Amino acid sequence: MKKLIKILPIVMTVFMVFTAIAPVLASTSVLEGLEITPGDTSSFVNVGERVLGIIQVVGTLIAVGVLMVIGIKYMMGSAEEKAEYKKTMLPYIIGAVILFAAVNIAKAVVGLASSVTQG
């Protein structure tokens, strides 16, 4: 019974995350409708922006989901387990910061490159 009490919130969290991203996974091709012609860089910029957007959304959903799981485990854990979860939080936070920073830096580079090519 105790294992069920610990597993149930995790299963519910995973279910909520999957129901939240189901419309995204069910969508048609992200690159649909793009025609690439020689010398035209705007379509490449559009593809880059779409890919970065997808990476940002998926990364954010995964980061929030993992944070929720760690938080639930932390709330339900014993004193020894809480100490262990505190140790896992530092690599998680560093990874989340790197993910968000990398995507935002890449978006800034794409924006700068598109402004240079247009201007």
CNS distance restraints for C-alpha pairs under 8 A (distance, minus, plus):
assign (resid   1 and name CA) (resid   5 and name CA) 6.37 0.50 0.50
assign (resid   2 and name CA) (resid   6 and name CA) 6.38 0.50 0.50
assign (resid   3 and name CA) (resid   7 and name CA) 6.01 0.50 0.50
assign (resid   4 and name CA) (resid   8 and name CA) 5.72 0.50 0.50
assign (resid   5 and name CA) (resid   9 and name CA) 7.30 0.50 0.50
assign (resid   6 and name CA) (resid  10 and name CA) 7.35 0.50 0.50
assign (resid   6 and name CA) (resid  73 and name CA) 7.56 0.50 0.50
assign (resid   6 and name CA) (resid  76 and name CA) 7.11 0.50 0.50
assign (resid   7 and name CA) (resid  11 and name CA) 6.24 0.50 0.50
assign (resid   8 and name CA) (resid  12 and name CA) 6.11 0.50 0.50
assign (resid   9 and name CA) (resid  13 and name CA) 6.05 0.50 0.50
assign (resid   9 and name CA) (resid  72 and name CA) 7.21 0.50 0.50
assign (resid  10 and name CA) (resid  14 and name CA) 6.22 0.50 0.50
assign (resid  10 and name CA) (resid  69 and name CA) 6.05 0.50 0.50
assign (resid  10 and name CA) (resid  72 and name CA) 7.51 0.50 0.50
assign (resid  11 and name CA) (resid  15 and name CA) 6.11 0.50 0.50
assign (resid  12 and name CA) (resid  16 and name CA) 6.17 0.50 0.50
assign (resid  13 and name CA) (resid  17 and name CA) 6.25 0.50 0.50
assign (resid  13 and name CA) (resid  65 and name CA) 7.25 0.50 0.50
assign (resid  13 and name CA) (resid  68 and name CA) 7.40 0.50 0.50
assign (resid  13 and name CA) (resid  69 and name CA) 7.22 0.50 0.50
assign (resid  14 and name CA) (resid  18 and name CA) 6.22 0.50 0.50
assign (resid  14 and name CA) (resid  65 and name CA) 7.32 0.50 0.50
assign (resid  15 and name CA) (resid  19 and name CA) 6.17 0.50 0.50
assign (resid  16 and name CA) (resid  20 and name CA) 6.13 0.50 0.50
assign (resid  17 and name CA) (resid  21 and name CA) 6.38 0.50 0.50
assign (resid  17 and name CA) (resid  61 and name CA) 7.38 0.50 0.50
assign (resid  17 and name CA) (resid  65 and name CA) 6.75 0.50 0.50
assign (resid  18 and name CA) (resid  22 and name CA) 5.91 0.50 0.50
assign (resid  21 and name CA) (resid  25 and name CA) 6.38 0.50 0.50
assign (resid  22 and name CA) (resid  26 and name CA) 6.08 0.50 0.50
assign (resid  23 and name CA) (resid  27 and name CA) 6.26 0.50 0.50
assign (resid  28 and name CA) (resid  32 and name CA) 7.63 0.50 0.50
assign (resid  30 and name CA) (resid  50 and name CA) 7.33 0.50 0.50
assign (resid  31 and name CA) (resid  47 and name CA) 6.82 0.50 0.50
assign (resid  34 and name CA) (resid  43 and name CA) 6.66 0.50 0.50
assign (resid  35 and name CA) (resid  43 and name CA) 7.18 0.50 0.50
assign (resid  36 and name CA) (resid  40 and name CA) 6.94 0.50 0.50
assign (resid  36 and name CA) (resid  43 and name CA) 6.14 0.50 0.50
assign (resid  36 and name CA) (resid  44 and name CA) 7.78 0.50 0.50
assign (resid  40 and name CA) (resid  44 and name CA) 7.93 0.50 0.50
assign (resid  41 and name CA) (resid  45 and name CA) 6.40 0.50 0.50
assign (resid  42 and name CA) (resid  46 and name CA) 6.19 0.50 0.50
assign (resid  42 and name CA) (resid 114 and name CA) 7.73 0.50 0.50
assign (resid  43 and name CA) (resid  47 and name CA) 6.19 0.50 0.50
assign (resid  44 and name CA) (resid  48 and name CA) 6.09 0.50 0.50
assign (resid  45 and name CA) (resid  49 and name CA) 6.08 0.50 0.50
assign (resid  45 and name CA) (resid 110 and name CA) 6.96 0.50 0.50
assign (resid  45 and name CA) (resid 114 and name CA) 6.92 0.50 0.50
assign (resid  46 and name CA) (resid  50 and name CA) 6.17 0.50 0.50
assign (resid  47 and name CA) (resid  51 and name CA) 6.13 0.50 0.50
assign (resid  48 and name CA) (resid  52 and name CA) 6.09 0.50 0.50
assign (resid  48 and name CA) (resid 110 and name CA) 7.47 0.50 0.50
assign (resid  49 and name CA) (resid  53 and name CA) 6.07 0.50 0.50
assign (resid  49 and name CA) (resid 107 and name CA) 7.11 0.50 0.50
assign (resid  49 and name CA) (resid 110 and name CA) 7.47 0.50 0.50
assign (resid  50 and name CA) (resid  54 and name CA) 6.22 0.50 0.50
assign (resid  51 and name CA) (resid  55 and name CA) 6.18 0.50 0.50
assign (resid  52 and name CA) (resid  56 and name CA) 6.06 0.50 0.50
assign (resid  52 and name CA) (resid 103 and name CA) 6.50 0.50 0.50
assign (resid  52 and name CA) (resid 106 and name CA) 7.65 0.50 0.50
assign (resid  52 and name CA) (resid 107 and name CA) 6.98 0.50 0.50
assign (resid  53 and name CA) (resid  57 and name CA) 6.19 0.50 0.50
assign (resid  54 and name CA) (resid  58 and name CA) 6.03 0.50 0.50
assign (resid  55 and name CA) (resid  59 and name CA) 5.78 0.50 0.50
assign (resid  55 and name CA) (resid 103 and name CA) 7.50 0.50 0.50
assign (resid  56 and name CA) (resid  60 and name CA) 5.97 0.50 0.50
assign (resid  56 and name CA) (resid 100 and name CA) 7.26 0.50 0.50
assign (resid  56 and name CA) (resid 103 and name CA) 6.39 0.50 0.50
assign (resid  57 and name CA) (resid  61 and name CA) 6.18 0.50 0.50
assign (resid  58 and name CA) (resid  62 and name CA) 6.17 0.50 0.50
assign (resid  59 and name CA) (resid  63 and name CA) 5.99 0.50 0.50
assign (resid  59 and name CA) (resid  99 and name CA) 7.13 0.50 0.50
assign (resid  60 and name CA) (resid  64 and name CA) 6.05 0.50 0.50
assign (resid  61 and name CA) (resid  65 and name CA) 6.03 0.50 0.50
assign (resid  62 and name CA) (resid  66 and name CA) 6.08 0.50 0.50
assign (resid  63 and name CA) (resid  67 and name CA) 6.12 0.50 0.50
assign (resid  63 and name CA) (resid  96 and name CA) 6.45 0.50 0.50
assign (resid  64 and name CA) (resid  68 and name CA) 6.13 0.50 0.50
assign (resid  65 and name CA) (resid  69 and name CA) 6.29 0.50 0.50
assign (resid  66 and name CA) (resid  70 and name CA) 6.12 0.50 0.50
assign (resid  67 and name CA) (resid  71 and name CA) 5.96 0.50 0.50
assign (resid  68 and name CA) (resid  72 and name CA) 6.10 0.50 0.50
assign (resid  69 and name CA) (resid  73 and name CA) 6.13 0.50 0.50
assign (resid  70 and name CA) (resid  74 and name CA) 5.97 0.50 0.50
assign (resid  70 and name CA) (resid  85 and name CA) 6.97 0.50 0.50
assign (resid  71 and name CA) (resid  75 and name CA) 6.20 0.50 0.50
assign (resid  72 and name CA) (resid  76 and name CA) 6.26 0.50 0.50
assign (resid  73 and name CA) (resid  77 and name CA) 5.74 0.50 0.50
assign (resid  73 and name CA) (resid  85 and name CA) 7.86 0.50 0.50
assign (resid  74 and name CA) (resid  81 and name CA) 7.26 0.50 0.50
assign (resid  74 and name CA) (resid  82 and name CA) 5.39 0.50 0.50
assign (resid  74 and name CA) (resid  85 and name CA) 6.30 0.50 0.50
assign (resid  75 and name CA) (resid  82 and name CA) 7.91 0.50 0.50
assign (resid  77 and name CA) (resid  81 and name CA) 5.28 0.50 0.50
assign (resid  77 and name CA) (resid  82 and name CA) 5.82 0.50 0.50
assign (resid  78 and name CA) (resid  82 and name CA) 6.07 0.50 0.50
assign (resid  79 and name CA) (resid  83 and name CA) 6.41 0.50 0.50
assign (resid  80 and name CA) (resid  84 and name CA) 6.45 0.50 0.50
assign (resid  81 and name CA) (resid  85 and name CA) 6.20 0.50 0.50
assign (resid  82 and name CA) (resid  86 and name CA) 6.19 0.50 0.50
assign (resid  83 and name CA) (resid  87 and name CA) 6.54 0.50 0.50
assign (resid  84 and name CA) (resid  88 and name CA) 6.59 0.50 0.50
assign (resid  85 and name CA) (resid  89 and name CA) 6.28 0.50 0.50
assign (resid  86 and name CA) (resid  90 and name CA) 7.29 0.50 0.50
assign (resid  87 and name CA) (resid  91 and name CA) 7.92 0.50 0.50
assign (resid  88 and name CA) (resid  92 and name CA) 6.45 0.50 0.50
assign (resid  89 and name CA) (resid  93 and name CA) 6.04 0.50 0.50
assign (resid  90 and name CA) (resid  94 and name CA) 6.20 0.50 0.50
assign (resid  91 and name CA) (resid  95 and name CA) 6.03 0.50 0.50
assign (resid  92 and name CA) (resid  96 and name CA) 6.13 0.50 0.50
assign (resid  93 and name CA) (resid  97 and name CA) 6.13 0.50 0.50
assign (resid  94 and name CA) (resid  98 and name CA) 6.17 0.50 0.50
assign (resid  95 and name CA) (resid  99 and name CA) 6.12 0.50 0.50
assign (resid  96 and name CA) (resid 100 and name CA) 6.22 0.50 0.50
assign (resid  97 and name CA) (resid 101 and name CA) 5.89 0.50 0.50
assign (resid  98 and name CA) (resid 102 and name CA) 5.83 0.50 0.50
assign (resid  99 and name CA) (resid 103 and name CA) 6.29 0.50 0.50
assign (resid 100 and name CA) (resid 104 and name CA) 6.17 0.50 0.50
assign (resid 101 and name CA) (resid 105 and name CA) 5.95 0.50 0.50
assign (resid 102 and name CA) (resid 106 and name CA) 6.05 0.50 0.50
assign (resid 103 and name CA) (resid 107 and name CA) 6.15 0.50 0.50
assign (resid 104 and name CA) (resid 108 and name CA) 6.17 0.50 0.50
assign (resid 105 and name CA) (resid 109 and name CA) 6.24 0.50 0.50
assign (resid 106 and name CA) (resid 110 and name CA) 6.19 0.50 0.50
assign (resid 107 and name CA) (resid 111 and name CA) 6.10 0.50 0.50
assign (resid 108 and name CA) (resid 112 and name CA) 6.04 0.50 0.50
assign (resid 109 and name CA) (resid 113 and name CA) 5.98 0.50 0.50
assign (resid 110 and name CA) (resid 114 and name CA) 6.03 0.50 0.50
assign (resid 111 and name CA) (resid 115 and name CA) 6.16 0.50 0.50
assign (resid 112 and name CA) (resid 116 and name CA) 6.20 0.50 0.50
assign (resid 113 and name CA) (resid 117 and name CA) 6.21 0.50 0.50
assign (resid 114 and name CA) (resid 118 and name CA) 6.10 0.50 0.50
assign (resid 115 and name CA) (resid 119 and name CA) 5.88 0.50 0.50
